[in-house]
Amino acid sequence: MGTGAVTSDAHDHLSQSELERLAILHTYEVVDAKGTATLDNALAITAHVAGARAAFMAMVDLDQLVFKATHGFGNPSQSIARGGSFCDWVIRNDGRPLIVADARSDQRFIDHPQVRRGLRFFAGFPVVAGNTHVVGVLAALDCRPIHPTTAQSPDRHAGADRREHDGGVRAAANSVSRAPHGTHRHLDRHRQPARLL
């Protein structure tokens, strides 16, 4: 599933920062790696804190998102195109989270294909490798709008919820270099939000 080494000859249009990010991503050899129980738990925490029904972690390669683990999904694709995705916004957002309470009311996303299919809420958090580059995204999502409260917002929640979320993001980041080879897990098969991605 990985694209292999990224060469400057083939990708002269890429910034130096993106070339370095892709090099780090492939150094960790996680594009084809499988999720872990720790990562599954991190996704459950992320969904719980955000008040959302589904969550995922995806590695962001040159031109695709590769899903490492999912929570609340019926039968998600193993990868989708990166271009125009919500995760691509996170990568291009200088490592800042992307919180979209209601995509149908957000002019940036109102005409987005996933929003037309039903996606309303998205909260994406960067997974950083080497303390410098965002190699993936840990996200919560839902087909209903969620307007963050003090208890729900992963940016503003406090106390135990804050510690749970921070632990979830750290678990996702730590799993990057430890995940065994294979495919990602599918959970909670009675729901089908995979089409929202």
C-alpha positions as semicolon CSV with decimal commas, in nm:
position;residue;x (nm);y (nm);z (nm)
1;M;0,000;0,000;0,000
2;G;0,297;0,232;0,051
3;T;0,429;0,445;-0,231
4;G;0,792;0,376;-0,151
5;A;1,073;0,630;-0,149
6;V;0,991;0,981;-0,260
7;T;1,246;1,123;-0,503
8;S;1,295;1,489;-0,583
9;D;1,303;1,412;-0,958
10;A;0,956;1,260;-0,947
11;H;0,810;1,518;-0,706
12;D;0,980;1,851;-0,776
13;H;0,650;2,028;-0,702
14;L;0,657;1,920;-0,337
15;S;0,788;2,149;-0,066
16;Q;1,096;2,052;0,128
17;S;0,882;2,012;0,437
18;E;0,649;1,768;0,259
19;L;0,943;1,568;0,125
20;E;1,084;1,542;0,477
21;R;0,741;1,446;0,615
22;L;0,703;1,165;0,360
23;A;1,056;1,043;0,426
24;I;0,981;1,017;0,799
25;L;0,650;0,841;0,728
26;H;0,824;0,573;0,523
27;T;1,113;0,544;0,767
28;Y;0,860;0,433;1,029
29;E;0,726;0,174;0,780
30;V;0,368;0,213;0,901
31;V;0,181;0,271;0,576
32;D;0,119;-0,104;0,547
33;A;0,118;-0,180;0,921
34;K;-0,177;-0,308;1,121
35;G;-0,354;-0,140;1,410
36;T;-0,310;-0,258;1,769
37;A;-0,531;-0,303;2,074
38;T;-0,377;0,014;2,219
39;L;-0,472;0,205;1,907
40;D;-0,826;0,063;1,917
41;N;-0,854;0,195;2,272
42;A;-0,723;0,535;2,166
43;L;-0,997;0,556;1,904
44;A;-1,267;0,462;2,154
45;I;-1,137;0,736;2,386
46;T;-1,132;0,991;2,104
47;A;-1,491;0,914;2,002
48;H;-1,606;0,923;2,366
49;V;-1,444;1,257;2,447
50;A;-1,579;1,418;2,129
51;G;-1,926;1,271;2,178
52;A;-1,904;1,114;1,832
53;R;-2,012;0,774;1,705
54;A;-1,702;0,691;1,503
55;A;-1,327;0,749;1,496
56;F;-1,027;0,647;1,288
57;M;-0,655;0,682;1,254
58;A;-0,510;0,725;0,907
59;M;-0,156;0,770;0,783
60;V;-0,130;1,046;0,523
61;D;0,087;0,937;0,233
62;L;0,173;1,129;-0,083
63;D;-0,165;1,083;-0,251
64;Q;-0,371;0,861;-0,024
65;L;-0,499;0,814;0,329
66;V;-0,429;0,466;0,464
67;F;-0,653;0,365;0,752
68;K;-0,468;0,197;1,039
69;A;-0,766;0,137;1,267
70;T;-1,132;0,236;1,292
71;H;-1,400;0,252;1,559
72;G;-1,773;0,254;1,480
73;F;-1,726;0,174;1,112
74;G;-1,915;-0,089;0,913
75;N;-1,672;-0,192;0,637
76;P;-1,433;0,093;0,556
77;S;-1,206;0,105;0,255
78;Q;-0,841;0,043;0,333
79;S;-0,742;0,370;0,168
80;I;-0,893;0,671;-0,007
81;A;-0,753;0,961;-0,206
82;R;-0,580;1,230;-0,002
83;G;-0,664;1,525;-0,224
84;G;-0,943;1,740;-0,084
85;S;-0,988;1,521;0,224
86;F;-1,046;1,655;0,574
87;C;-0,720;1,486;0,678
88;D;-0,531;1,682;0,413
89;W;-0,657;1,999;0,581
90;V;-0,501;1,880;0,908
91;I;-0,168;1,814;0,736
92;R;-0,173;2,161;0,581
93;N;-0,284;2,329;0,903
94;D;0,064;2,354;1,058
95;G;-0,002;2,075;1,304
96;R;-0,317;2,231;1,449
97;P;-0,636;2,031;1,506
98;L;-0,929;2,078;1,268
99;I;-1,267;2,098;1,444
100;V;-1,576;2,121;1,223
101;A;-1,893;2,125;1,434
102;D;-2,134;2,121;1,139
103;A;-1,983;2,086;0,794
104;R;-2,308;2,192;0,627
105;S;-2,273;2,532;0,793
106;D;-1,900;2,569;0,721
107;Q;-1,829;2,746;0,392
108;R;-1,500;2,557;0,356
109;F;-1,677;2,221;0,340
110;I;-2,042;2,280;0,252
111;D;-1,989;2,145;-0,102
112;H;-1,747;1,869;-0,003
113;P;-1,841;1,524;-0,146
114;Q;-1,830;1,361;0,199
115;V;-2,060;1,630;0,338
116;R;-2,306;1,569;0,054
117;R;-2,297;1,201;0,156
118;G;-2,386;1,285;0,514
119;L;-2,073;1,383;0,711
120;R;-2,152;1,663;0,957
121;F;-1,898;1,657;1,242
122;F;-1,522;1,612;1,209
123;A;-1,251;1,659;1,471
124;G;-0,903;1,573;1,345
125;F;-0,584;1,576;1,551
126;P;-0,230;1,546;1,414
127;V;-0,018;1,238;1,486
128;V;0,341;1,361;1,499
129;A;0,655;1,155;1,438
130;G;1,002;1,266;1,533
131;N;0,850;1,565;1,719
132;T;0,843;1,760;1,396
133;H;0,623;1,623;1,116
134;V;0,257;1,525;1,105
135;V;0,243;1,175;0,955
136;G;-0,117;1,088;1,033
137;V;-0,451;1,200;1,172
138;L;-0,654;1,075;1,466
139;A;-1,015;1,180;1,405
140;A;-1,367;1,158;1,543
141;L;-1,664;1,199;1,310
142;D;-2,041;1,175;1,297
143;C;-2,335;1,209;1,062
144;R;-2,491;1,463;1,301
145;P;-2,354;1,803;1,403
146;I;-2,179;1,823;1,739
147;H;-2,126;2,168;1,883
148;P;-1,845;2,124;2,137
149;T;-1,914;2,198;2,500
150;T;-1,660;2,224;2,778
151;A;-1,704;1,852;2,839
152;Q;-1,691;1,746;2,474
153;S;-1,439;1,964;2,296
154;P;-1,103;1,788;2,260
155;D;-0,948;2,137;2,252
156;R;-1,124;2,260;2,566
157;H;-1,225;1,967;2,782
158;A;-1,064;1,941;3,123
159;G;-0,964;1,699;3,397
160;A;-1,010;1,326;3,331
161;D;-1,144;1,381;2,977
162;R;-0,840;1,589;2,888
163;R;-0,606;1,325;3,024
164;E;-0,799;1,054;2,837
165;H;-0,774;1,242;2,508
166;D;-0,407;1,328;2,548
167;G;-0,341;0,964;2,632
168;G;-0,529;0,858;2,321
169;V;-0,324;1,083;2,094
170;R;0,000;0,963;2,257
171;A;-0,108;0,601;2,213
172;A;-0,178;0,664;1,847
173;A;0,159;0,828;1,797
174;N;0,342;0,554;1,988
175;S;0,172;0,283;1,783
176;V;0,322;0,429;1,465
177;S;0,658;0,262;1,516
178;R;0,532;-0,059;1,680
179;A;0,240;-0,179;1,468
180;P;0,285;-0,527;1,314
181;H;0,250;-0,589;0,942
182;G;-0,100;-0,655;0,811
183;T;-0,434;-0,484;0,763
184;H;-0,642;-0,262;0,988
185;R;-0,928;-0,375;1,210
186;H;-1,298;-0,328;1,144
187;L;-1,524;-0,271;1,444
188;D;-1,891;-0,222;1,521
189;R;-2,021;-0,362;1,194
190;H;-2,382;-0,256;1,249
191;R;-2,293;0,102;1,148
192;Q;-2,178;0,220;0,806
193;P;-2,012;0,563;0,837
194;A;-1,727;0,452;0,611
195;R;-1,910;0,613;0,320
196;L;-1,871;0,946;0,499
197;L;-1,493;0,945;0,458
